[in-house]
Amino acid sequence: MVRYATGVIEFASAILLLIPALPGLGALILIPTMIGAIFTHLFIVGGSPALPIGLLIAMTIVAWGRKERTLRLINRKMY
């Protein structure tokens, strides 16, 4: 069940990354997912967590680069 939920989160986030106004939001959703993937590799599955670490770094860069636009989007939706 958790794998299905993770797959849906990753798929939805990938779609958000492709929409020009929403890549920051997609990256923000993927950051905790990648942190969970790193912990899963380290403590449950085994193997190298290099790919999730690389994706975490990439999503952090995207989220940081789009922070103003994402904050405007979030503030506009709240009020």
Secondary structure, 3 states (H helix, E strand, C coil): CHHHHHHHHHHHHHHHHHCCCCHHHHHHHHHHHHHHHHHHHHHHHCCCCHHHHHHHHHHHHHHHHCHHHHHHHHHHHHC
